[in-house]
């Protein structure tokens, strides 16, 4: 990733900042895809592992993500609204 930032800085003088960012991002995705293709396959789930337990775990993780991001979003919105009211009153 650090190399990608350096490549992006070098490309920015030639293609502009926006285009260099897009090219660098694309190059990063391509390189990571190629490298991950050659990594060994890892099978973390044993053959005798219950599928229902795995499904419940996956559903629980989605629910946790929803609660976490909803809480952060509502809290951030409330704090921002409160800050905007104090700024507009002064």
PyMOL Python script that loads the backbone (N, CA, C, O; Angstrom):
from pymol import cmd

cmd.read_pdbstr("""\
ATOM      1  N   UNK A   1       0.817  -1.179   0.000  1.00  0.00           N
ATOM      2  CA  UNK A   1       0.000   0.000   0.000  1.00  0.00           C
ATOM      3  C   UNK A   1       0.867   1.251   0.000  1.00  0.00           C
ATOM      4  O   UNK A   1       0.544   2.233  -0.669  1.00  0.00           O
ATOM      5  N   UNK A   2       1.946   1.222   0.733  1.00  0.00           N
ATOM      6  CA  UNK A   2       2.859   2.359   0.753  1.00  0.00           C
ATOM      7  C   UNK A   2       3.444   2.567  -0.649  1.00  0.00           C
ATOM      8  O   UNK A   2       3.591   3.698  -1.111  1.00  0.00           O
ATOM      9  N   UNK A   3       3.771   1.465  -1.311  1.00  0.00           N
ATOM     10  CA  UNK A   3       4.265   1.547  -2.684  1.00  0.00           C
ATOM     11  C   UNK A   3       3.221   2.138  -3.610  1.00  0.00           C
ATOM     12  O   UNK A   3       3.556   2.877  -4.535  1.00  0.00           O
ATOM     13  N   UNK A   4       1.959   1.820  -3.371  1.00  0.00           N
ATOM     14  CA  UNK A   4       0.879   2.384  -4.172  1.00  0.00           C
ATOM     15  C   UNK A   4       0.779   3.888  -4.017  1.00  0.00           C
ATOM     16  O   UNK A   4       0.525   4.597  -4.991  1.00  0.00           O
ATOM     17  N   UNK A   5       0.973   4.380  -2.813  1.00  0.00           N
ATOM     18  CA  UNK A   5       0.963   5.828  -2.579  1.00  0.00           C
ATOM     19  C   UNK A   5       2.121   6.492  -3.320  1.00  0.00           C
ATOM     20  O   UNK A   5       1.959   7.560  -3.912  1.00  0.00           O
ATOM     21  N   UNK A   6       3.269   5.865  -3.285  1.00  0.00           N
ATOM     22  CA  UNK A   6       4.423   6.433  -3.983  1.00  0.00           C
ATOM     23  C   UNK A   6       4.211   6.428  -5.496  1.00  0.00           C
ATOM     24  O   UNK A   6       4.553   7.396  -6.176  1.00  0.00           O
ATOM     25  N   UNK A   7       3.651   5.349  -6.019  1.00  0.00           N
ATOM     26  CA  UNK A   7       3.359   5.284  -7.456  1.00  0.00           C
ATOM     27  C   UNK A   7       2.325   6.347  -7.817  1.00  0.00           C
ATOM     28  O   UNK A   7       2.440   7.000  -8.854  1.00  0.00           O
ATOM     29  N   UNK A   8       1.323   6.519  -6.968  1.00  0.00           N
ATOM     30  CA  UNK A   8       0.295   7.537  -7.212  1.00  0.00           C
ATOM     31  C   UNK A   8       0.870   8.931  -7.257  1.00  0.00           C
ATOM     32  O   UNK A   8       0.451   9.743  -8.081  1.00  0.00           O
ATOM     33  N   UNK A   9       1.811   9.226  -6.399  1.00  0.00           N
ATOM     34  CA  UNK A   9       2.458  10.554  -6.416  1.00  0.00           C
ATOM     35  C   UNK A   9       3.255  10.771  -7.699  1.00  0.00           C
ATOM     36  O   UNK A   9       3.266  11.865  -8.262  1.00  0.00           O
ATOM     37  N   UNK A  10       3.915   9.715  -8.147  1.00  0.00           N
ATOM     38  CA  UNK A  10       4.682   9.851  -9.393  1.00  0.00           C
ATOM     39  C   UNK A  10       3.770  10.005 -10.605  1.00  0.00           C
ATOM     40  O   UNK A  10       4.076  10.759 -11.529  1.00  0.00           O
ATOM     41  N   UNK A  11       2.643   9.283 -10.597  1.00  0.00           N
ATOM     42  CA  UNK A  11       1.713   9.367 -11.723  1.00  0.00           C
ATOM     43  C   UNK A  11       0.913  10.665 -11.732  1.00  0.00           C
ATOM     44  O   UNK A  11       0.404  11.068 -12.778  1.00  0.00           O
ATOM     45  N   UNK A  12       0.797  11.321 -10.589  1.00  0.00           N
ATOM     46  CA  UNK A  12      -0.036  12.528 -10.516  1.00  0.00           C
ATOM     47  C   UNK A  12       0.508  13.662 -11.380  1.00  0.00           C
ATOM     48  O   UNK A  12      -0.263  14.470 -11.896  1.00  0.00           O
ATOM     49  N   UNK A  13       1.810  13.727 -11.540  1.00  0.00           N
ATOM     50  CA  UNK A  13       2.364  14.790 -12.391  1.00  0.00           C
ATOM     51  C   UNK A  13       2.058  14.527 -13.870  1.00  0.00           C
ATOM     52  O   UNK A  13       1.988  15.463 -14.667  1.00  0.00           O
ATOM     53  N   UNK A  14       1.881  13.291 -14.223  1.00  0.00           N
ATOM     54  CA  UNK A  14       1.642  12.940 -15.624  1.00  0.00           C
ATOM     55  C   UNK A  14       0.153  12.900 -15.981  1.00  0.00           C
ATOM     56  O   UNK A  14      -0.245  13.371 -17.046  1.00  0.00           O
ATOM     57  N   UNK A  15      -0.684  12.324 -15.070  1.00  0.00           N
ATOM     58  CA  UNK A  15      -2.093  12.109 -15.377  1.00  0.00           C
ATOM     59  C   UNK A  15      -3.045  12.982 -14.571  1.00  0.00           C
ATOM     60  O   UNK A  15      -4.250  12.968 -14.824  1.00  0.00           O
ATOM     61  N   UNK A  16      -2.537  13.735 -13.612  1.00  0.00           N
ATOM     62  CA  UNK A  16      -3.402  14.497 -12.720  1.00  0.00           C
ATOM     63  C   UNK A  16      -3.702  13.682 -11.477  1.00  0.00           C
ATOM     64  O   UNK A  16      -3.554  12.460 -11.474  1.00  0.00           O
ATOM     65  N   UNK A  17      -4.121  14.358 -10.428  1.00  0.00           N
ATOM     66  CA  UNK A  17      -4.304  13.690  -9.147  1.00  0.00           C
ATOM     67  C   UNK A  17      -5.446  12.674  -9.201  1.00  0.00           C
ATOM     68  O   UNK A  17      -5.296  11.551  -8.719  1.00  0.00           O
ATOM     69  N   UNK A  18      -6.584  13.056  -9.782  1.00  0.00           N
ATOM     70  CA  UNK A  18      -7.742  12.163  -9.802  1.00  0.00           C
ATOM     71  C   UNK A  18      -7.450  10.900 -10.613  1.00  0.00           C
ATOM     72  O   UNK A  18      -7.692   9.789 -10.142  1.00  0.00           O
ATOM     73  N   UNK A  19      -6.941  11.066 -11.804  1.00  0.00           N
ATOM     74  CA  UNK A  19      -6.647   9.911 -12.654  1.00  0.00           C
ATOM     75  C   UNK A  19      -5.545   9.042 -12.057  1.00  0.00           C
ATOM     76  O   UNK A  19      -5.600   7.815 -12.150  1.00  0.00           O
ATOM     77  N   UNK A  20      -4.552   9.669 -11.450  1.00  0.00           N
ATOM     78  CA  UNK A  20      -3.483   8.896 -10.813  1.00  0.00           C
ATOM     79  C   UNK A  20      -4.030   8.082  -9.645  1.00  0.00           C
ATOM     80  O   UNK A  20      -3.605   6.949  -9.421  1.00  0.00           O
ATOM     81  N   UNK A  21      -4.969   8.657  -8.906  1.00  0.00           N
ATOM     82  CA  UNK A  21      -5.581   7.916  -7.797  1.00  0.00           C
ATOM     83  C   UNK A  21      -6.357   6.711  -8.308  1.00  0.00           C
ATOM     84  O   UNK A  21      -6.269   5.624  -7.738  1.00  0.00           O
ATOM     85  N   UNK A  22      -7.118   6.901  -9.383  1.00  0.00           N
ATOM     86  CA  UNK A  22      -7.870   5.794  -9.955  1.00  0.00           C
ATOM     87  C   UNK A  22      -6.941   4.708 -10.505  1.00  0.00           C
ATOM     88  O   UNK A  22      -7.172   3.519 -10.282  1.00  0.00           O
ATOM     89  N   UNK A  23      -5.904   5.115 -11.213  1.00  0.00           N
ATOM     90  CA  UNK A  23      -4.952   4.142 -11.749  1.00  0.00           C
ATOM     91  C   UNK A  23      -4.241   3.385 -10.636  1.00  0.00           C
ATOM     92  O   UNK A  23      -4.070   2.169 -10.719  1.00  0.00           O
ATOM     93  N   UNK A  24      -3.828   4.098  -9.603  1.00  0.00           N
ATOM     94  CA  UNK A  24      -3.139   3.456  -8.487  1.00  0.00           C
ATOM     95  C   UNK A  24      -4.065   2.506  -7.747  1.00  0.00           C
ATOM     96  O   UNK A  24      -3.644   1.414  -7.363  1.00  0.00           O
ATOM     97  N   UNK A  25      -5.319   2.897  -7.539  1.00  0.00           N
ATOM     98  CA  UNK A  25      -6.284   2.015  -6.890  1.00  0.00           C
ATOM     99  C   UNK A  25      -6.520   0.753  -7.700  1.00  0.00           C
ATOM    100  O   UNK A  25      -6.576  -0.344  -7.144  1.00  0.00           O
ATOM    101  N   UNK A  26      -6.660   0.903  -9.016  1.00  0.00           N
ATOM    102  CA  UNK A  26      -6.834  -0.250  -9.889  1.00  0.00           C
ATOM    103  C   UNK A  26      -5.624  -1.158  -9.880  1.00  0.00           C
ATOM    104  O   UNK A  26      -5.756  -2.381  -9.833  1.00  0.00           O
ATOM    105  N   UNK A  27      -4.446  -0.563  -9.926  1.00  0.00           N
ATOM    106  CA  UNK A  27      -3.209  -1.338  -9.876  1.00  0.00           C
ATOM    107  C   UNK A  27      -3.102  -2.102  -8.557  1.00  0.00           C
ATOM    108  O   UNK A  27      -2.686  -3.261  -8.538  1.00  0.00           O
ATOM    109  N   UNK A  28      -3.477  -1.453  -7.463  1.00  0.00           N
ATOM    110  CA  UNK A  28      -3.447  -2.097  -6.154  1.00  0.00           C
ATOM    111  C   UNK A  28      -4.382  -3.307  -6.122  1.00  0.00           C
ATOM    112  O   UNK A  28      -3.996  -4.373  -5.643  1.00  0.00           O
ATOM    113  N   UNK A  29      -5.592  -3.151  -6.623  1.00  0.00           N
ATOM    114  CA  UNK A  29      -6.559  -4.248  -6.633  1.00  0.00           C
ATOM    115  C   UNK A  29      -6.049  -5.404  -7.493  1.00  0.00           C
ATOM    116  O   UNK A  29      -6.190  -6.566  -7.113  1.00  0.00           O
ATOM    117  N   UNK A  30      -5.464  -5.096  -8.632  1.00  0.00           N
ATOM    118  CA  UNK A  30      -4.951  -6.141  -9.513  1.00  0.00           C
ATOM    119  C   UNK A  30      -3.802  -6.903  -8.846  1.00  0.00           C
ATOM    120  O   UNK A  30      -3.771  -8.133  -8.888  1.00  0.00           O
ATOM    121  N   UNK A  31      -2.875  -6.195  -8.243  1.00  0.00           N
ATOM    122  CA  UNK A  31      -1.729  -6.844  -7.595  1.00  0.00           C
ATOM    123  C   UNK A  31      -2.188  -7.710  -6.428  1.00  0.00           C
ATOM    124  O   UNK A  31      -1.733  -8.844  -6.283  1.00  0.00           O
ATOM    125  N   UNK A  32      -3.083  -7.188  -5.599  1.00  0.00           N
ATOM    126  CA  UNK A  32      -3.572  -7.959  -4.455  1.00  0.00           C
ATOM    127  C   UNK A  32      -4.348  -9.184  -4.925  1.00  0.00           C
ATOM    128  O   UNK A  32      -4.257 -10.243  -4.305  1.00  0.00           O
ATOM    129  N   UNK A  33      -5.111  -9.059  -6.012  1.00  0.00           N
ATOM    130  CA  UNK A  33      -5.851 -10.208  -6.551  1.00  0.00           C
ATOM    131  C   UNK A  33      -4.911 -11.290  -7.041  1.00  0.00           C
ATOM    132  O   UNK A  33      -5.138 -12.474  -6.789  1.00  0.00           O
ATOM    133  N   UNK A  34      -3.866 -10.898  -7.733  1.00  0.00           N
ATOM    134  CA  UNK A  34      -2.893 -11.876  -8.237  1.00  0.00           C
ATOM    135  C   UNK A  34      -2.181 -12.573  -7.075  1.00  0.00           C
ATOM    136  O   UNK A  34      -2.025 -13.794  -7.079  1.00  0.00           O
ATOM    137  N   UNK A  35      -1.758 -11.801  -6.095  1.00  0.00           N
ATOM    138  CA  UNK A  35      -1.054 -12.392  -4.949  1.00  0.00           C
ATOM    139  C   UNK A  35      -1.977 -13.321  -4.182  1.00  0.00           C
ATOM    140  O   UNK A  35      -1.558 -14.409  -3.788  1.00  0.00           O
ATOM    141  N   UNK A  36      -3.228 -12.919  -3.960  1.00  0.00           N
ATOM    142  CA  UNK A  36      -4.148 -13.771  -3.200  1.00  0.00           C
ATOM    143  C   UNK A  36      -4.510 -15.043  -3.964  1.00  0.00           C
ATOM    144  O   UNK A  36      -4.859 -16.054  -3.355  1.00  0.00           O
ATOM    145  N   UNK A  37      -4.430 -15.000  -5.277  1.00  0.00           N
ATOM    146  CA  UNK A  37      -4.704 -16.196  -6.074  1.00  0.00           C
ATOM    147  C   UNK A  37      -3.685 -17.300  -5.802  1.00  0.00           C
ATOM    148  O   UNK A  37      -4.029 -18.482  -5.829  1.00  0.00           O
ATOM    149  N   UNK A  38      -2.448 -16.927  -5.542  1.00  0.00           N
ATOM    150  CA  UNK A  38      -1.384 -17.903  -5.335  1.00  0.00           C
ATOM    151  C   UNK A  38      -1.197 -18.305  -3.875  1.00  0.00           C
ATOM    152  O   UNK A  38      -0.344 -19.141  -3.576  1.00  0.00           O
ATOM    153  N   UNK A  39      -1.975 -17.730  -2.962  1.00  0.00           N
ATOM    154  CA  UNK A  39      -1.886 -18.128  -1.565  1.00  0.00           C
ATOM    155  C   UNK A  39      -2.536 -19.499  -1.385  1.00  0.00           C
ATOM    156  O   UNK A  39      -3.444 -19.857  -2.135  1.00  0.00           O
ATOM    157  N   UNK A  40      -2.082 -20.259  -0.406  1.00  0.00           N
ATOM    158  CA  UNK A  40      -2.688 -21.583  -0.191  1.00  0.00           C
ATOM    159  C   UNK A  40      -4.120 -21.441   0.314  1.00  0.00           C
ATOM    160  O   UNK A  40      -4.465 -20.474   0.994  1.00  0.00           O
ATOM    161  N   UNK A  41      -4.943 -22.425  -0.035  1.00  0.00           N
ATOM    162  CA  UNK A  41      -6.334 -22.418   0.399  1.00  0.00           C
ATOM    163  C   UNK A  41      -6.410 -22.873   1.849  1.00  0.00           C
ATOM    164  O   UNK A  41      -5.782 -23.857   2.238  1.00  0.00           O
ATOM    165  N   UNK A  42      -7.186 -22.146   2.638  1.00  0.00           N
ATOM    166  CA  UNK A  42      -7.341 -22.473   4.045  1.00  0.00           C
ATOM    167  C   UNK A  42      -8.799 -22.846   4.280  1.00  0.00           C
ATOM    168  O   UNK A  42      -9.705 -22.076   3.960  1.00  0.00           O
ATOM    169  N   UNK A  43      -9.018 -24.021   4.837  1.00  0.00           N
ATOM    170  CA  UNK A  43     -10.362 -24.473   5.153  1.00  0.00           C
ATOM    171  C   UNK A  43     -10.494 -24.491   6.671  1.00  0.00           C
ATOM    172  O   UNK A  43     -10.097 -25.453   7.329  1.00  0.00           O
ATOM    173  N   UNK A  44     -11.059 -23.410   7.222  1.00  0.00           N
ATOM    174  CA  UNK A  44     -11.129 -23.284   8.671  1.00  0.00           C
ATOM    175  C   UNK A  44     -12.251 -24.091   9.290  1.00  0.00           C
ATOM    176  O   UNK A  44     -12.235 -24.344  10.495  1.00  0.00           O
ATOM    177  N   UNK A  45     -13.226 -24.502   8.492  1.00  0.00           N
ATOM    178  CA  UNK A  45     -14.391 -25.193   9.035  1.00  0.00           C
ATOM    179  C   UNK A  45     -14.223 -26.694   8.834  1.00  0.00           C
ATOM    180  O   UNK A  45     -14.131 -27.159   7.698  1.00  0.00           O
ATOM    181  N   UNK A  46     -14.182 -27.455   9.925  1.00  0.00           N
ATOM    182  CA  UNK A  46     -14.056 -28.906   9.799  1.00  0.00           C
ATOM    183  C   UNK A  46     -15.289 -29.508   9.129  1.00  0.00           C
ATOM    184  O   UNK A  46     -16.359 -28.900   9.132  1.00  0.00           O
ATOM    185  N   UNK A  47     -15.142 -30.679   8.567  1.00  0.00           N
ATOM    186  CA  UNK A  47     -16.240 -31.336   7.847  1.00  0.00           C
ATOM    187  C   UNK A  47     -17.408 -31.662   8.772  1.00  0.00           C
ATOM    188  O   UNK A  47     -18.558 -31.645   8.334  1.00  0.00           O
ATOM    189  N   UNK A  48     -17.137 -31.958  10.034  1.00  0.00           N
ATOM    190  CA  UNK A  48     -18.201 -32.355  10.956  1.00  0.00           C
ATOM    191  C   UNK A  48     -18.838 -31.166  11.672  1.00  0.00           C
ATOM    192  O   UNK A  48     -19.643 -31.366  12.582  1.00  0.00           O
ATOM    193  N   UNK A  49     -18.506 -29.956  11.292  1.00  0.00           N
ATOM    194  CA  UNK A  49     -19.050 -28.767  11.953  1.00  0.00           C
ATOM    195  C   UNK A  49     -20.508 -28.580  11.561  1.00  0.00           C
ATOM    196  O   UNK A  49     -20.832 -28.647  10.375  1.00  0.00           O
ATOM    197  N   UNK A  50     -21.403 -28.345  12.528  1.00  0.00           N
ATOM    198  CA  UNK A  50     -22.831 -28.218  12.215  1.00  0.00           C
ATOM    199  C   UNK A  50     -23.133 -26.965  11.376  1.00  0.00           C
ATOM    200  O   UNK A  50     -22.726 -25.856  11.725  1.00  0.00           O
ATOM    201  N   UNK A  51     -23.842 -27.162  10.287  1.00  0.00           N
ATOM    202  CA  UNK A  51     -24.158 -26.051   9.387  1.00  0.00           C
ATOM    203  C   UNK A  51     -25.094 -25.051  10.046  1.00  0.00           C
ATOM    204  O   UNK A  51     -24.993 -23.852   9.783  1.00  0.00           O
ATOM    205  N   UNK A  52     -25.999 -25.513  10.892  1.00  0.00           N
ATOM    206  CA  UNK A  52     -26.927 -24.583  11.544  1.00  0.00           C
ATOM    207  C   UNK A  52     -26.199 -23.656  12.508  1.00  0.00           C
ATOM    208  O   UNK A  52     -26.553 -22.483  12.626  1.00  0.00           O
ATOM    209  N   UNK A  53     -25.202 -24.162  13.186  1.00  0.00           N
ATOM    210  CA  UNK A  53     -24.419 -23.325  14.090  1.00  0.00           C
ATOM    211  C   UNK A  53     -23.662 -22.251  13.300  1.00  0.00           C
ATOM    212  O   UNK A  53     -23.607 -21.090  13.706  1.00  0.00           O
ATOM    213  N   UNK A  54     -23.088 -22.653  12.182  1.00  0.00           N
ATOM    214  CA  UNK A  54     -22.386 -21.704  11.334  1.00  0.00           C
ATOM    215  C   UNK A  54     -23.345 -20.633  10.812  1.00  0.00           C
ATOM    216  O   UNK A  54     -23.004 -19.450  10.798  1.00  0.00           O
ATOM    217  N   UNK A  55     -24.527 -21.035  10.389  1.00  0.00           N
ATOM    218  CA  UNK A  55     -25.514 -20.084   9.879  1.00  0.00           C
ATOM    219  C   UNK A  55     -25.944 -19.115  10.969  1.00  0.00           C
ATOM    220  O   UNK A  55     -26.060 -17.916  10.713  1.00  0.00           O
ATOM    221  N   UNK A  56     -26.183 -19.608  12.179  1.00  0.00           N
ATOM    222  CA  UNK A  56     -26.563 -18.727  13.295  1.00  0.00           C
ATOM    223  C   UNK A  56     -25.454 -17.737  13.611  1.00  0.00           C
ATOM    224  O   UNK A  56     -25.722 -16.573  13.909  1.00  0.00           O
ATOM    225  N   UNK A  57     -24.215 -18.194  13.547  1.00  0.00           N
ATOM    226  CA  UNK A  57     -23.083 -17.298  13.786  1.00  0.00           C
ATOM    227  C   UNK A  57     -23.034 -16.194  12.734  1.00  0.00           C
ATOM    228  O   UNK A  57     -22.810 -15.031  13.068  1.00  0.00           O
ATOM    229  N   UNK A  58     -23.236 -16.543  11.488  1.00  0.00           N
ATOM    230  CA  UNK A  58     -23.207 -15.547  10.422  1.00  0.00           C
ATOM    231  C   UNK A  58     -24.336 -14.543  10.571  1.00  0.00           C
ATOM    232  O   UNK A  58     -24.118 -13.347  10.375  1.00  0.00           O
ATOM    233  N   UNK A  59     -25.518 -14.988  10.907  1.00  0.00           N
ATOM    234  CA  UNK A  59     -26.641 -14.084  11.135  1.00  0.00           C
ATOM    235  C   UNK A  59     -26.345 -13.169  12.323  1.00  0.00           C
ATOM    236  O   UNK A  59     -26.626 -11.972  12.268  1.00  0.00           O
ATOM    237  N   UNK A  60     -25.783 -13.723  13.389  1.00  0.00           N
ATOM    238  CA  UNK A  60     -25.448 -12.925  14.563  1.00  0.00           C
ATOM    239  C   UNK A  60     -24.424 -11.849  14.232  1.00  0.00           C
ATOM    240  O   UNK A  60     -24.520 -10.731  14.739  1.00  0.00           O
ATOM    241  N   UNK A  61     -23.446 -12.167  13.393  1.00  0.00           N
ATOM    242  CA  UNK A  61     -22.452 -11.156  13.040  1.00  0.00           C
ATOM    243  C   UNK A  61     -23.066 -10.040  12.205  1.00  0.00           C
ATOM    244  O   UNK A  61     -22.684  -8.879  12.353  1.00  0.00           O
ATOM    245  N   UNK A  62     -24.007 -10.371  11.332  1.00  0.00           N
ATOM    246  CA  UNK A  62     -24.698  -9.323  10.564  1.00  0.00           C
ATOM    247  C   UNK A  62     -25.503  -8.439  11.511  1.00  0.00           C
ATOM    248  O   UNK A  62     -25.496  -7.215  11.377  1.00  0.00           O
ATOM    249  N   UNK A  63     -26.196  -9.056  12.467  1.00  0.00           N
ATOM    250  CA  UNK A  63     -26.971  -8.282  13.430  1.00  0.00           C
ATOM    251  C   UNK A  63     -26.081  -7.366  14.261  1.00  0.00           C
ATOM    252  O   UNK A  63     -26.441  -6.218  14.524  1.00  0.00           O
ATOM    253  N   UNK A  64     -24.934  -7.863  14.669  1.00  0.00           N
ATOM    254  CA  UNK A  64     -23.999  -7.043  15.445  1.00  0.00           C
ATOM    255  C   UNK A  64     -23.514  -5.862  14.615  1.00  0.00           C
ATOM    256  O   UNK A  64     -23.405  -4.749  15.131  1.00  0.00           O
ATOM    257  N   UNK A  65     -23.221  -6.087  13.339  1.00  0.00           N
ATOM    258  CA  UNK A  65     -22.795  -4.996  12.467  1.00  0.00           C
ATOM    259  C   UNK A  65     -23.894  -3.940  12.332  1.00  0.00           C
ATOM    260  O   UNK A  65     -23.614  -2.743  12.380  1.00  0.00           O
ATOM    261  N   UNK A  66     -25.131  -4.377  12.164  1.00  0.00           N
ATOM    262  CA  UNK A  66     -26.243  -3.439  12.030  1.00  0.00           C
ATOM    263  C   UNK A  66     -26.385  -2.595  13.293  1.00  0.00           C
ATOM    264  O   UNK A  66     -26.521  -1.374  13.214  1.00  0.00           O
ATOM    265  N   UNK A  67     -26.355  -3.237  14.446  1.00  0.00           N
ATOM    266  CA  UNK A  67     -26.495  -2.508  15.705  1.00  0.00           C
ATOM    267  C   UNK A  67     -25.329  -1.548  15.913  1.00  0.00           C
ATOM    268  O   UNK A  67     -25.531  -0.404  16.321  1.00  0.00           O
ATOM    269  N   UNK A  68     -24.117  -2.005  15.637  1.00  0.00           N
ATOM    270  CA  UNK A  68     -22.945  -1.151  15.823  1.00  0.00           C
ATOM    271  C   UNK A  68     -23.002   0.080  14.938  1.00  0.00           C
ATOM    272  O   UNK A  68     -22.835   1.199  15.424  1.00  0.00           O
ATOM    273  N   UNK A  69     -23.236  -0.109  13.639  1.00  0.00           N
ATOM    274  CA  UNK A  69     -23.232   1.030  12.724  1.00  0.00           C
ATOM    275  C   UNK A  69     -24.433   1.936  12.917  1.00  0.00           C
ATOM    276  O   UNK A  69     -24.323   3.150  12.744  1.00  0.00           O
ATOM    277  N   UNK A  70     -25.575   1.370  13.271  1.00  0.00           N
ATOM    278  CA  UNK A  70     -26.742   2.206  13.557  1.00  0.00           C
ATOM    279  C   UNK A  70     -26.499   3.052  14.802  1.00  0.00           C
ATOM    280  O   UNK A  70     -26.852   4.231  14.825  1.00  0.00           O
ATOM    281  N   UNK A  71     -25.905   2.470  15.829  1.00  0.00           N
ATOM    282  CA  UNK A  71     -25.589   3.219  17.045  1.00  0.00           C
ATOM    283  C   UNK A  71     -24.592   4.328  16.746  1.00  0.00           C
ATOM    284  O   UNK A  71     -24.782   5.466  17.175  1.00  0.00           O
ATOM    285  N   UNK A  72     -23.535   4.008  16.015  1.00  0.00           N
ATOM    286  CA  UNK A  72     -22.550   5.038  15.668  1.00  0.00           C
ATOM    287  C   UNK A  72     -23.169   6.149  14.824  1.00  0.00           C
ATOM    288  O   UNK A  72     -22.897   7.328  15.052  1.00  0.00           O
ATOM    289  N   UNK A  73     -23.995   5.780  13.856  1.00  0.00           N
ATOM    290  CA  UNK A  73     -24.630   6.785  13.011  1.00  0.00           C
ATOM    291  C   UNK A  73     -25.577   7.678  13.781  1.00  0.00           C
ATOM    292  O   UNK A  73     -25.555   8.898  13.616  1.00  0.00           O
ATOM    293  N   UNK A  74     -26.416   7.082  14.628  1.00  0.00           N
ATOM    294  CA  UNK A  74     -27.349   7.887  15.417  1.00  0.00           C
ATOM    295  C   UNK A  74     -26.619   8.770  16.423  1.00  0.00           C
ATOM    296  O   UNK A  74     -26.984   9.930  16.612  1.00  0.00           O
ATOM    297  N   UNK A  75     -25.597   8.229  17.063  1.00  0.00           N
ATOM    298  CA  UNK A  75     -24.819   9.016  18.016  1.00  0.00           C
ATOM    299  C   UNK A  75     -24.102  10.163  17.313  1.00  0.00           C
ATOM    300  O   UNK A  75     -24.112  11.292  17.803  1.00  0.00           O
ATOM    301  N   UNK A  76     -23.489   9.887  16.182  1.00  0.00           N
ATOM    302  CA  UNK A  76     -22.807  10.936  15.430  1.00  0.00           C
ATOM    303  C   UNK A  76     -23.797  11.997  14.965  1.00  0.00           C
ATOM    304  O   UNK A  76     -23.506  13.191  15.038  1.00  0.00           O
ATOM    305  N   UNK A  77     -24.958  11.574  14.489  1.00  0.00           N
ATOM    306  CA  UNK A  77     -25.980  12.530  14.063  1.00  0.00           C
ATOM    307  C   UNK A  77     -26.464  13.395  15.200  1.00  0.00           C
ATOM    308  O   UNK A  77     -26.628  14.604  15.034  1.00  0.00           O
ATOM    309  N   UNK A  78     -26.695  12.792  16.362  1.00  0.00           N
ATOM    310  CA  UNK A  78     -27.147  13.548  17.522  1.00  0.00           C
ATOM    311  C   UNK A  78     -26.085  14.550  17.981  1.00  0.00           C
ATOM    312  O   UNK A  78     -26.399  15.704  18.272  1.00  0.00           O
ATOM    313  N   UNK A  79     -24.831  14.107  18.043  1.00  0.00           N
ATOM    314  CA  UNK A  79     -23.755  15.010  18.449  1.00  0.00           C
ATOM    315  C   UNK A  79     -23.559  16.141  17.437  1.00  0.00           C
ATOM    316  O   UNK A  79     -23.317  17.284  17.824  1.00  0.00           O
ATOM    317  N   UNK A  80     -23.659  15.829  16.160  1.00  0.00           N
ATOM    318  CA  UNK A  80     -23.515  16.858  15.127  1.00  0.00           C
ATOM    319  C   UNK A  80     -24.653  17.869  15.206  1.00  0.00           C
ATOM    320  O   UNK A  80     -24.426  19.074  15.099  1.00  0.00           O
ATOM    321  N   UNK A  81     -25.864  17.384  15.391  1.00  0.00           N
ATOM    322  CA  UNK A  81     -27.009  18.284  15.498  1.00  0.00           C
ATOM    323  C   UNK A  81     -26.866  19.182  16.721  1.00  0.00           C
ATOM    324  O   UNK A  81     -27.159  20.377  16.660  1.00  0.00           O
ATOM    325  N   UNK A  82     -26.420  18.608  17.822  1.00  0.00           N
ATOM    326  CA  UNK A  82     -26.210  19.394  19.046  1.00  0.00           C
ATOM    327  C   UNK A  82     -25.131  20.457  18.842  1.00  0.00           C
ATOM    328  O   UNK A  82     -25.274  21.594  19.292  1.00  0.00           O
ATOM    329  N   UNK A  83     -24.056  20.077  18.163  1.00  0.00           N
ATOM    330  CA  UNK A  83     -22.976  21.025  17.895  1.00  0.00           C
ATOM    331  C   UNK A  83     -23.435  22.139  16.972  1.00  0.00           C
ATOM    332  O   UNK A  83     -23.073  23.300  17.165  1.00  0.00           O
ATOM    333  N   UNK A  84     -24.235  21.789  15.964  1.00  0.00           N
ATOM    334  CA  UNK A  84     -24.720  22.795  15.017  1.00  0.00           C
ATOM    335  C   UNK A  84     -25.651  23.790  15.714  1.00  0.00           C
ATOM    336  O   UNK A  84     -25.649  24.970  15.365  1.00  0.00           O
ATOM    337  N   UNK A  85     -26.447  23.339  16.693  1.00  0.00           N
ATOM    338  CA  UNK A  85     -27.325  24.253  17.421  1.00  0.00           C
ATOM    339  C   UNK A  85     -26.521  25.231  18.247  1.00  0.00           C
ATOM    340  O   UNK A  85     -26.867  26.411  18.311  1.00  0.00           O
ATOM    341  N   UNK A  86     -25.439  24.763  18.894  1.00  0.00           N
ATOM    342  CA  UNK A  86     -24.623  25.675  19.696  1.00  0.00           C
ATOM    343  C   UNK A  86     -23.847  26.645  18.809  1.00  0.00           C
ATOM    344  O   UNK A  86     -23.630  27.793  19.198  1.00  0.00           O
ATOM    345  N   UNK A  87     -23.429  26.207  17.633  1.00  0.00           N
ATOM    346  CA  UNK A  87     -22.702  27.090  16.721  1.00  0.00           C
ATOM    347  C   UNK A  87     -23.653  28.156  16.165  1.00  0.00           C
ATOM    348  O   UNK A  87     -23.261  29.314  16.026  1.00  0.00           O
ATOM    349  N   UNK A  88     -24.885  27.784  15.850  1.00  0.00           N
ATOM    350  CA  UNK A  88     -25.823  28.741  15.276  1.00  0.00           C
ATOM    351  C   UNK A  88     -26.325  29.733  16.316  1.00  0.00           C
ATOM    352  O   UNK A  88     -26.752  30.827  15.948  1.00  0.00           O
ATOM    353  N   UNK A  89     -26.290  29.390  17.600  1.00  0.00           N
ATOM    354  CA  UNK A  89     -26.740  30.297  18.660  1.00  0.00           C
ATOM    355  C   UNK A  89     -25.700  31.349  18.993  1.00  0.00           C
ATOM    356  O   UNK A  89     -26.044  32.411  19.513  1.00  0.00           O
ATOM    357  N   UNK A  90     -24.437  31.077  18.706  1.00  0.00           N
ATOM    358  CA  UNK A  90     -23.394  32.048  19.041  1.00  0.00           C
ATOM    359  C   UNK A  90     -23.104  32.998  17.936  1.00  0.00           C
ATOM    360  O   UNK A  90     -22.247  33.870  18.081  1.00  0.00           O
TER     361      UNK A  90
END
""", "prot")
cmd.dss("prot")
cmd.show_as("cartoon", "prot")
cmd.util.cbc("prot")
cmd.orient("prot")
